[in-house]
Amino acid sequence: QVQLVESGGGLVQPGGSLRLSCVASGTIPGINHWGWYRQAPGKQRELVASITRGGNTSYVDSVKGRFTISREVFKTTWYLQMNSLEPEDTAVYYCNVNWGTRRIDQWGQGTQVTVSS
């Protein structure tokens, strides 16, 4: 089974930047969209950003203008560039891929992002 492996999390000061990466260990057929979710302590997991096969992107309002999702041409790696980070961005970030006609979701293991001075 293909696995998703994230990297790039860590501790950063407010106003700083991080880039998260997600690498798929193999080819995933029929991808519908790639995404990044996050879950803060005591809160539900929320969709932060997504990108479709056609390259259309969408973002939760709280990160618009600060975060950018992108993917490589061969579609086995995607990224979340996070700029102007705020303490409210502190969470575990999960990469996600939705694939197939049954719209199956597959998840990475999560990477911690902490924004603090």
Backbone torsions as a table, in degrees:
resi	resn	phi	psi	omega
1	GLN	NA	138.7	179.6
2	VAL	-68.8	136.1	177.0
3	GLN	-111.8	152.2	176.7
4	LEU	-109.5	128.4	-177.5
5	VAL	-122.4	121.0	-179.6
6	GLU	-97.0	156.6	172.1
7	SER	-154.6	166.8	173.8
8	GLY	107.1	-5.4	178.2
9	GLY	-73.0	174.2	178.9
10	GLY	158.8	-165.8	179.5
11	LEU	-101.9	130.7	-179.9
12	VAL	-142.0	150.8	177.9
13	GLN	-78.9	155.1	175.5
14	PRO	-53.7	137.3	-176.7
15	GLY	91.0	-10.6	-179.0
16	GLY	-81.4	-176.5	-176.7
17	SER	-132.5	151.8	171.6
18	LEU	-143.8	153.0	172.3
19	ARG	-123.9	120.3	176.1
20	LEU	-91.7	142.7	176.7
21	SER	-124.4	147.8	174.9
22	CYS	-133.1	123.7	-179.1
23	VAL	-116.3	128.6	174.2
24	ALA	-87.8	137.4	-175.6
25	SER	-75.2	-9.5	178.7
26	GLY	-159.7	-171.3	-179.6
27	THR	-82.9	134.1	176.4
28	ILE	-111.1	119.3	-176.2
29	PRO	-78.4	146.3	169.9
30	GLY	61.8	45.1	-179.9
31	ILE	-68.4	132.4	176.6
32	ASN	-90.2	-47.3	176.0
33	HIS	-160.7	157.6	175.0
34	TRP	-108.9	150.6	-178.8
35	GLY	-154.7	169.9	171.7
36	TRP	-129.0	132.2	175.8
37	TYR	-119.1	165.2	173.3
38	ARG	-144.7	153.9	177.5
39	GLN	-139.0	116.8	176.1
40	ALA	-91.2	157.6	-179.9
41	PRO	-55.2	129.4	177.8
42	GLY	77.9	4.9	-178.5
43	LYS	-121.7	161.6	177.1
44	GLN	-77.1	155.7	175.3
45	ARG	-67.2	136.3	180.0
46	GLU	-128.0	148.8	176.0
47	LEU	-76.6	123.8	-179.3
48	VAL	-93.3	-46.9	-176.9
49	ALA	-157.0	151.2	176.0
50	SER	-147.0	158.0	177.6
51	ILE	-140.0	133.0	-177.0
52	THR	-89.3	174.1	175.8
53	ARG	-57.4	-34.8	-179.4
54	GLY	-80.5	-2.6	177.6
55	GLY	92.4	4.3	177.5
56	ASN	-74.9	135.7	-178.0
57	THR	-114.6	153.8	173.3
58	SER	-145.1	153.0	-175.4
59	TYR	-139.8	149.7	169.6
60	VAL	-68.6	147.0	-173.0
61	ASP	-54.8	-36.4	-173.1
62	SER	-68.2	-14.4	-178.7
63	VAL	-115.6	-2.4	-178.7
64	LYS	-58.6	133.8	-179.2
65	GLY	86.0	-10.4	-179.6
66	ARG	-115.8	-34.8	-177.1
67	PHE	-109.1	148.9	176.3
68	THR	-137.3	127.4	175.3
69	ILE	-98.8	141.7	177.9
70	SER	-150.9	166.5	178.3
71	ARG	-144.2	156.0	178.4
72	GLU	-79.2	162.3	-176.3
73	VAL	-58.1	-39.9	-177.7
74	PHE	-83.7	-0.8	165.6
75	LYS	66.3	17.7	176.3
76	THR	-98.9	-5.1	179.6
77	THR	-136.4	134.4	173.0
78	TRP	-137.0	162.4	-167.6
79	TYR	-133.3	158.6	167.9
80	LEU	-132.5	106.7	175.4
81	GLN	-85.6	123.3	-176.8
82	MET	-119.2	115.6	179.3
83	ASN	-114.8	163.7	178.4
84	SER	48.3	48.8	-176.0
85	LEU	-64.6	145.1	-178.5
86	GLU	-121.9	156.1	177.6
87	PRO	-54.3	-30.8	179.7
88	GLU	-68.5	-12.0	177.2
89	ASP	-83.3	-6.6	179.4
90	THR	-60.9	124.4	-176.9
91	ALA	-177.9	171.4	165.9
92	VAL	-89.1	126.6	-177.4
93	TYR	-103.0	133.6	-178.2
94	TYR	-120.9	132.5	171.3
95	CYS	-87.4	155.7	-172.7
96	ASN	-146.0	145.8	170.2
97	VAL	-135.5	136.5	178.5
98	ASN	-112.6	125.8	-172.6
99	TRP	-141.4	158.5	174.0
100	GLY	79.9	167.9	179.3
101	THR	-69.1	-22.7	176.4
102	ARG	-86.7	-0.1	175.6
103	ARG	54.0	59.3	179.9
104	ILE	-81.0	136.4	176.0
105	ASP	-98.8	136.1	174.4
106	GLN	-127.1	143.7	-170.5
107	TRP	-125.8	150.8	167.3
108	GLY	-81.8	179.7	-175.0
109	GLN	-84.2	-14.0	179.6
110	GLY	98.8	145.8	176.1
111	THR	-137.4	135.7	-175.6
112	GLN	-81.3	132.1	171.6
113	VAL	-120.0	123.1	179.5
114	THR	-123.7	123.8	179.0
115	VAL	-111.9	111.0	-174.9
116	SER	-158.7	147.8	175.5
117	SER	-93.6	NA	NA
